[in-house]
Amino acid sequence: MTDAAYLLVHEDREYLLEPGEEFGTDLGVLEVPDDVEGGDAVETHLGTAFEVRELRGPDLFNHLERTGAPMMPRDVGLVMGHTGASGGDRVLDAGTGTGILAAYLGRAGADVTTYEVDADFAEVARGNMATAGVADRVEVRTGDLTEELDALADEDPFDVVTLDTGDAPAVVERADDLLVSGGRLAVYSPFVEGTREAALAAREAGFEGVETLETIQREMDFSDRGSRPSTAGVGHTGYLVFGRAP
């Protein structure tokens, strides 16, 4: 990975800073050394020590610049687990957004080509990939993936295709042309209608083992009275369709 930013942590405070960066706080000014490493301690000019930590996946979700609602860690986990994306894989992604999924894939060692139709979002995502230390593994392209399918089908096939776009069913129809035999497909949608279309498109395209999951996660509350799931929120984020190319 390329040089990434670091978390500087003191008690309940944490700041995402790059080597060489200067940042002012009410505890004093932090000057991050150019050669900083995880595990170091950096003191403000007033003598308050901050621990330097290397970024982990959850830190990306909490600190990368956002251009909308990023994919939640639980959804990312399902994508990673069901596709098996790992080092050496070539991944085609669409709907980059903030780039949370692309960053996770890059940090797992995959080489990612991701498409984002909004030029401003794409530029933010490029900066986020640099912050995450994966700019050398994740190429953020500005454009509509559906307009590039013919050209991509003529290139080397991908191991994994991940989609988070409203027009995902149109890509799924051609996904077999983009994937190696046995390659994996993952489609995320916040709406059941788009999920149904993607699942049907995958089956019609001959994908094997097509399954659809709703992602729900509930926190637990523990008290002297007893233990129960939290009543705050419904815990639903969206739906995921998975399949394997024939």
N, C-alpha and C positions, 0 to 999 in steps of 0.2 A: 504494500500500500504506500501511497505517497504520504508526505507529512500531513498530519491531521491536527486539529485543534485539541485542546485539553480542557478538562474540568478543573477549576481551582475551587477548593471546598474549605469552608470554615464553618463548623457547627451546622446550622440550617441554611447556610448560604452556599450557592455554587454559581460560578460564572464560566461560560464557555469562551475561552480565549486562545489566541494563536501565539506561537513562539514569536517573540519580539514585540508583542502588543503591550500597550500601556492602557490601564483602565482605572478610573477613579471611583472610590467607594467612600462611605462615611468612616470606614476603618483605616483609610489611607489609600495611597496610590499603589497599584500593583504594576510592576514592570516585569513582564515575563521574559526570561532569558531566551536567546535564540537557540541555545542548546538544551532547553528544558526537557526533562524526561519524566515519565510516570514514576511516582514515588518520591519525587523531590519535594521540598518545601520552599515556598516563595513568600517572603515577608513584605508587607506594605511598608511605606516609608515611615509609618508610625509604629512598626514593630509587630503587627498582627500577622501570624503565620497562616498561610493557606496550603493545604495539601494538594499536590498535583496528581490527577488521576487520568488514566487513558480512557477514551470513550468506550462505552459499551452500547449495545443495541438500544436499551431503554433511554439512554441519554440522547440518542439521535431523535427519538420521538419527542422528548421533552424540550430540546433546545434548537433543533434545526429551524430555519426560517420557514414559516408556513405561508402557503398561497391558497389555502382552502382546508377542507377537512382531510387530514392524512389518514392512511390506512392504520387501523389500530394494531398494537402489538399482537393481540390474540389472532387477528386475521393474518398478519404476516407469518406468525408461527404455523398456522394451518397451511399456508401456501408453501412455506419451506418444508414442512413435514410431508405433505402429500406429493410434492413434485420431486423431492430429494435433491433440489438444486445444491450444487457443491463446487469445489475447486475444479477448474478446467471446463466447466459447462459453458455453453454459449446460450444466453438468454435473450429473447426478444420480449420487450415490455412495451405497453402502451397505456397512456394516461398517467404520465410521470407525476404530475402535481408537485408536492413538496419533495418527493423522491425517497420517501421512507423505505418502500419495498426495494427500490433499486439499490439503495445504500446497503440494506441488509444482504441482498444478493451479492453485491460487490465485496462486502466484508467476508462473505462465505467463500470467496475465491472465484466466483463466476465472472465471466466477461459479459457485460450487459449493454445492449443497444435499446434505448428507451425513447419513445416518441411522445411529444407534448405539443398540442395544437396551439396553445397560447404562448406567444414568444416571450412575454414577461415572466410567465411561470417557468418556462424552460431556462431562462437566464438565472432565476433564483435557484432552480434545481442544480444547475452547474456549480453555483457557489456552494450549495449544500454538499455536493459530492466532494468538493475540495475540502470542506470542513470535516467530512466523515473520513477523509483519507483514501477515497476510492476513485478519484478523478481519472486515474490511469486505467481503471477497469470498467467504468460506466461512461458511455457516450450518450449524451443527451441531445437528441435531434429535434429540431423544431419542425413540426409537420404532422400530417394526418396519415397514420399507418395504413388506412384503407387505400390510399393513393399510391402506396409503395409496395403493395403485395406482389405484383408481377415481377418487379425488379428483385425483391428479396427472395422470391421463389427460385430465381436463377442462380442465387448465391449458395454457399455451403449451408446445409440445414442447421437449425437450432436444436438444442437439447430440451429447452423449456420455452413455452410461450405463456406470458402472464398479461392479463388484460383488466383494466379498470376504466372502461369507457362505455358510453351509451350505445355506440355502434359495434360493440364486441361481437354480437352474433354474425355480422358480416365478415369479420376476421376469422371467427371460428369455422365458417364455411370453407375457408381456404387454409386453415391451420395445418391440415395434413400435408400440404405442399411445402410448408415451412419447417416441419419437424422431422427429425430422424425417426426411424422405425422404433416404436416404444417410447418416443419423446412424450413429455408431459405438458398438459394444458391446465391452466387455472384461470378462472374468470370470477372477478368480484363485482357485485352489484348491490346497491342499497335498496333496490326495488325488486319485488317478486316477479313483476312482468318481464323485465329484462333478463332475469335469471332463467325463467322458463324458456324464453326464446333461445338463450345461449345453450341450455341443456338439450333442447330439441335439435338445434343446429349441430351440436357435437355428435348426437346419435345419428343424424342423417348423413354426417360426414364420415361415418364409420368408426368413430372413436370407441374404444373399449373401456369398460368399467366406469362409465359415466355416473357420477354421483353428485348430489346437491346437498349442501349443508347450510343450516342457519347458524350464525355465530352468536351465542349468548353466553354471557359471563356475569355472575353475581358475586358481590363481595359478601363476606360473612360478618355478622355482628356477634360479639361475645360480651355478655354482661353477667352480673350476679343472678339475674332472673332466669337466664338460659341463653341458648345459642340458636340463631336463625339467620336465614339469608337477609341481607339488607333490603329495606323497602324503598331505598333511594334509587330511582331509575329502573328501567326494564332490562338493562344489560344487553340489548340487541344492537348490533352494528350493521349487519347485512347478510348477504348470501354468497356462497362460493360454489362454483361448479368445477369439478375436476374430471379429467379424462386422460386416456393413454392412446397415442397415435398407433394405428395398426402397423 
